[in-house]
Amino acid sequence: MAGTTLPTPLYGHYQEEFGFSELTVTVVYAVYAFAVIGVLLLAGNASDAVGRRPVIVSALGCAAASAVCFLSASALGWLYVGRLLSGLSAGLLTGAATAYVMELAPRGGAARATFVATAANMGGLGCGPLLAGVLAQYAPWPLYLPFVVHLALAVCSVAVVLSLPETVRERRPLSTVRPQRPSLPPQVRSVFGPAATASFVGFALFGVFTSVSPAFLAESLHERNHAVSGLVVAMAFFASTAGQLAVGRVGVSRALPLGCAALLVGLALLAGALWWDLLPLVVASAIVGGSGQGLSFRAALSAVTDASPADRRAAVISTLFVVAYGGISLPVVGVGVLTGPIGLEGAGLVFIACMTVLVLTAAGYLVRRPVPVRA
């Protein structure tokens, strides 16, 4: 997962190298999310049929190929292909690896397994920009060394996965896997609506941070240190991990509305940062908004997992990720489109207003109908 956010602090370098606009940055970023959604729809349940290990190894292969594309980048097209492969990797990995961790957990360890799975997702996403930012600022070859490190990590990960046991006992041929429409078992639907809405907003906030925050820091705040921009993005993901850890204490029923409240505060802080051009508010927004995303997303994942039948669990998890990655892609491109006519700050404020409406809708539903599950 670190490879999917690795280019974040490097987009400024690529803009200087290839001469493209901020809109192109958001489109390059969104290609990844669209690839994730495509894989989840076409093969989100593949690991239910062929097994967890083959799908995860395939995902790591795509991650390695993505690193090779960035290492070979001599034109904008290489970035599109690299992001596409990175999206294929994440799409194959999310549902399969999450279900795999839960199935490998010992009896009574379901809550901890949920935390490990979501923390691995968010922790990895946070490590990507931090690693790339530090290497780009303080080491040579800023457009190459981060991807060499990522390629080495991907190879090591393949060796680790091959040493683990397979948890799918009744495996079927790959030919039995069919594209799936986003559909949910009846017992999941009442939980899925507010859970998916909160996930959409949380991931949208992350999408804006990882695609345009380095440009905002450089242009509006004159902060051009790649390590700083990488750290700001990483703090949002690390705060998400902390928020996920807190779910075990507050319970899923309370974590979802609390997560929505924290998302609202994070959006308000981001609006203040855009309006007054203040770095401390950007940092505060990353921490508060990230913790809200962690609270809401782990609670959402726990809720839909608990409500799902075992034979459709990976498919339901993949459906939740489809909605979440829709949040990463569509609003980000919208921000990129609006940046031209109204500027980056204005586009950000429009984004915040739209996300606020969604969060308030989910929170209002949860106040009337709390999620009836345990942490």
C-alpha positions in Angstrom: 0.0 0.0 0.0 3.0 2.3 0.5 3.6 2.3 -3.2 0.2 3.7 -4.0 1.1 7.0 -2.2 4.8 7.0 -2.9 4.6 9.6 -5.7 2.7 12.2 -3.6 5.7 14.5 -2.6 7.3 14.0 -6.1 4.5 15.5 -8.3 6.2 18.9 -8.1 9.4 17.3 -9.6 7.4 15.6 -12.3 5.6 18.9 -13.1 8.9 20.6 -13.7 10.2 17.6 -15.6 7.3 17.1 -18.0 5.5 20.5 -17.8 1.9 19.6 -16.8 -0.8 21.4 -14.9 -2.4 20.8 -11.5 -5.4 19.3 -13.2 -3.1 16.7 -14.8 -1.8 15.9 -11.3 -5.3 15.1 -10.1 -6.0 13.0 -13.2 -2.8 11.0 -12.7 -3.7 10.5 -9.1 -7.3 9.5 -10.0 -6.2 6.9 -12.6 -5.1 4.8 -9.6 -8.5 5.0 -8.0 -10.4 4.2 -11.2 -8.1 1.1 -11.6 -8.9 0.0 -8.1 -12.7 0.4 -8.7 -12.4 -1.6 -11.9 -10.6 -4.5 -10.3 -13.0 -4.6 -7.4 -16.0 -4.7 -9.7 -14.4 -7.2 -12.1 -12.5 -9.5 -9.7 -13.3 -8.3 -6.2 -14.3 -11.8 -5.2 -11.5 -13.6 -7.0 -9.7 -14.6 -3.8 -12.9 -16.3 -2.6 -12.5 -18.7 -5.5 -8.8 -19.1 -6.3 -7.4 -18.5 -2.8 -5.9 -15.5 -1.0 -2.2 -16.2 -1.7 -2.4 -16.2 -5.5 -4.3 -13.0 -5.6 -2.0 -11.2 -3.1 1.1 -12.4 -5.0 -0.4 -11.1 -8.2 -1.1 -7.8 -6.5 2.6 -7.6 -5.4 3.6 -8.3 -9.0 1.6 -5.3 -10.2 3.2 -3.2 -7.5 6.7 -4.2 -8.6 5.7 -3.4 -12.2 4.4 0.0 -11.2 7.8 0.8 -9.5 9.6 -0.2 -12.7 7.3 2.2 -14.7 8.2 5.1 -12.4 11.9 4.2 -12.7 11.6 4.2 -16.5 9.5 7.4 -16.7 10.7 9.6 -19.5 7.3 11.1 -20.4 3.8 11.7 -18.8 2.5 8.4 -20.2 4.8 6.4 -17.9 3.1 8.0 -14.9 -0.3 7.0 -16.1 0.8 3.4 -16.7 2.5 3.3 -13.3 -0.5 4.7 -11.5 -2.7 2.2 -13.4 -0.6 -0.7 -12.3 -0.6 0.7 -8.7 -4.4 0.7 -8.8 -4.5 -2.8 -10.1 -2.3 -3.8 -7.2 -4.4 -2.1 -4.5 -7.6 -3.4 -6.1 -6.4 -7.0 -5.9 -4.9 -6.6 -2.5 -7.6 -4.8 -0.4 -10.4 -7.3 -0.2 -8.1 -10.4 -0.4 -5.6 -9.2 2.2 -8.2 -7.9 4.6 -10.2 -11.2 4.5 -6.9 -13.1 4.8 -5.8 -11.3 7.9 -9.2 -12.0 9.5 -9.1 -15.6 8.6 -5.6 -16.1 10.0 -6.6 -14.6 13.3 -6.9 -17.0 16.3 -10.3 -17.6 17.8 -11.5 -14.5 19.7 -9.2 -12.3 17.8 -11.6 -10.8 15.2 -11.5 -7.3 16.6 -7.8 -7.2 16.7 -7.6 -8.7 13.2 -9.9 -5.9 11.9 -7.6 -3.3 13.4 -4.5 -5.0 11.9 -6.0 -5.1 8.5 -7.2 -1.5 8.4 -4.0 -0.3 10.1 -1.9 -2.1 7.5 -3.9 -0.3 4.8 -3.7 3.2 6.4 -0.2 2.7 7.9 1.2 1.7 4.5 -0.5 4.6 2.8 1.1 6.9 5.3 4.6 5.4 5.0 4.6 6.0 1.2 4.7 9.9 1.2 6.9 10.0 4.3 9.5 7.6 2.7 9.5 9.4 -0.7 9.6 12.9 0.9 12.6 12.1 3.1 14.5 10.4 0.3 13.7 13.2 -2.2 14.8 15.9 0.2 17.9 14.3 1.8 19.1 11.6 -0.6 20.2 11.6 -4.2 18.1 10.6 -7.2 14.7 11.8 -5.9 12.7 10.4 -8.8 14.5 7.0 -8.6 15.6 6.0 -5.2 12.1 5.8 -3.6 11.0 3.4 -6.3 14.1 1.2 -5.9 13.3 0.9 -2.2 9.7 0.1 -3.0 10.7 -2.6 -5.6 12.9 -4.3 -3.0 10.1 -4.3 -0.4 7.7 -5.8 -2.9 10.1 -8.6 -3.7 10.5 -9.3 0.1 6.8 -9.3 0.6 6.3 -12.0 -2.1 8.7 -14.2 -0.1 6.7 -13.6 3.1 3.3 -14.4 1.5 4.6 -17.6 0.0 5.5 -18.8 3.5 1.9 -18.4 4.8 -0.8 -21.0 4.7 -3.8 -20.8 2.4 -7.1 -20.2 4.2 -9.6 -20.9 1.3 -10.2 -24.6 1.5 -12.6 -25.1 -1.4 -10.8 -23.4 -4.3 -12.3 -23.0 -7.8 -10.8 -22.2 -11.2 -10.2 -18.6 -12.1 -12.7 -19.1 -15.0 -15.5 -19.3 -12.4 -14.9 -15.7 -11.3 -17.5 -13.4 -12.9 -17.7 -9.6 -12.9 -19.9 -8.5 -10.0 -22.4 -5.7 -9.8 -22.3 -3.6 -6.6 -24.9 -5.6 -4.6 -25.3 -6.4 -1.0 -27.1 -9.2 1.0 -30.3 -7.9 2.6 -28.9 -8.2 6.1 -26.1 -5.8 5.3 -28.0 -3.0 3.6 -29.2 -1.0 6.6 -25.7 -0.9 8.0 -24.0 -0.2 4.7 -25.6 3.2 3.8 -24.1 5.3 6.6 -20.9 3.2 6.8 -20.3 3.8 3.1 -21.1 7.5 3.2 -18.6 8.1 6.1 -16.0 6.0 4.2 -16.6 8.1 1.0 -16.0 11.4 2.8 -13.0 10.1 4.8 -11.3 8.8 1.7 -12.2 12.0 -0.2 -10.4 14.0 2.5 -7.3 11.7 2.0 -7.5 12.1 -1.7 -7.3 15.9 -1.5 -4.4 15.7 0.9 -2.4 13.2 -1.2 -3.0 14.9 -4.5 -3.0 18.7 -4.0 -1.7 19.4 -0.6 2.0 19.5 -1.7 1.0 22.1 -4.3 -0.9 24.1 -1.7 2.1 24.0 0.7 4.5 25.1 -2.1 2.4 27.8 -3.7 0.4 29.3 -0.9 2.6 28.6 2.1 6.0 28.7 0.3 6.9 25.4 2.0 8.9 23.5 -0.6 10.6 20.9 1.7 9.6 17.5 0.3 10.0 15.9 3.7 7.6 18.4 5.3 4.9 17.8 2.6 5.4 14.1 2.9 5.1 14.3 6.7 1.9 16.3 6.5 0.2 13.7 4.3 1.6 10.9 6.4 0.2 12.4 9.6 -3.3 12.1 8.2 -2.8 8.4 7.6 -1.1 7.8 11.0 -3.9 9.6 12.7 -6.3 7.3 10.9 -4.5 4.4 12.5 -4.8 5.9 15.9 -8.5 6.5 15.3 -8.9 2.8 14.3 -7.3 1.8 17.6 -9.8 3.9 19.5 -12.7 2.0 18.1 -12.0 -0.9 20.4 -12.6 1.4 23.4 -15.6 3.4 22.2 -17.5 0.6 20.3 -18.6 0.5 16.7 -22.0 2.0 17.4 -20.5 5.2 18.9 -17.4 5.2 16.6 -19.3 5.9 13.4 -21.0 9.1 14.7 -17.9 10.2 16.5 -15.9 9.6 13.3 -18.4 11.8 11.4 -18.0 14.5 14.0 -14.2 14.5 13.8 -14.5 14.6 10.0 -16.6 17.7 10.3 -14.0 19.3 12.5 -11.2 18.3 10.1 -13.1 19.8 7.2 -13.6 23.0 9.1 -9.9 23.2 10.0 -9.0 22.6 6.3 -11.3 25.4 5.3 -9.6 27.7 7.7 -6.2 26.7 6.4 -7.2 27.5 2.8 -8.8 30.8 3.8 -6.0 32.1 6.0 -3.0 30.2 4.5 -1.9 28.7 7.8 0.3 25.7 8.0 -0.7 24.8 11.7 -4.3 24.5 10.5 -3.2 22.2 7.7 -1.5 20.0 10.3 -4.5 20.1 12.6 -6.8 19.2 9.8 -4.6 16.2 8.9 -4.6 14.9 12.5 -8.3 15.5 13.3 -9.6 14.6 9.9 -7.4 11.5 9.8 -8.5 10.3 13.2 -12.2 10.8 12.1 -11.5 8.8 9.0 -9.9 6.0 11.1 -12.8 5.9 13.6 -15.5 5.9 10.9 -13.7 3.5 8.5 -12.8 0.8 11.0 -16.3 1.0 12.4 -17.7 0.7 8.9 -15.6 -2.3 8.1 -16.4 -4.0 11.3 -20.1 -3.3 10.9 -20.4 -4.6 7.3 -18.1 -7.6 8.0 -20.2 -8.7 11.1 -23.4 -8.4 9.0 -22.0 -10.3 6.0 -22.4 -14.1 5.4 -19.0 -15.8 5.4 -19.2 -16.9 1.8 -19.7 -13.3 0.6 -17.4 -11.5 3.0 -14.7 -10.6 0.6 -17.2 -9.4 -2.0 -19.0 -7.2 0.5 -15.6 -5.7 1.7 -14.7 -5.0 -1.9 -18.0 -3.2 -2.4 -17.2 -1.0 0.6 -13.8 -0.2 -0.9 -15.5 0.6 -4.3 -17.4 3.4 -2.5 -14.3 4.5 -0.5 -12.2 4.7 -3.6 -14.9 6.6 -5.4 -14.3 9.2 -2.7 -10.6 9.2 -3.5 -11.1 9.7 -7.3 -14.2 11.7 -8.2 -13.9 14.7 -5.7 -10.2 15.0 -6.4 -10.7 15.3 -10.2 -13.5 17.9 -9.4 -11.0 19.9 -7.4 -8.5 19.7 -10.3 -11.1 21.0 -12.8 -12.1 23.9 -10.5 -8.5 24.9 -9.8 -8.2 26.6 -13.2 -11.2 29.0 -13.0 -11.4 29.7 -9.2 -7.9 28.7 -7.9 -6.8 26.0 -5.6 -8.2 27.6 -2.4 -11.6 28.2 -4.0 -11.8 24.6 -5.4 -10.9 23.3 -1.9 -13.6 25.3 -0.3 -16.2 24.0 -2.7 -15.0 20.4 -2.0 -15.3 21.1 1.8 -18.9 22.3 1.4 -20.0 19.2 -0.6 -18.3 16.8 1.9 -19.9 18.6 4.8 -23.3 17.9 3.4 -22.6 14.2 3.1 -21.1 13.9 6.6 -24.1 15.7 8.1 -26.5 13.3 6.2 -24.7 10.2 7.5 -24.5 11.6 11.0 -28.2 12.4 11.1 -29.0 8.9 10.0 -26.8 7.4 12.7 -28.4 9.5 15.4 -31.8 8.0 14.5 -30.6 4.5 13.8 -27.4 3.5 15.6 -25.4 0.6 14.2 -26.4 -2.5 16.2 -23.0 -4.3 16.3 -20.2 -4.8 18.7 -16.6 -3.5 18.2 
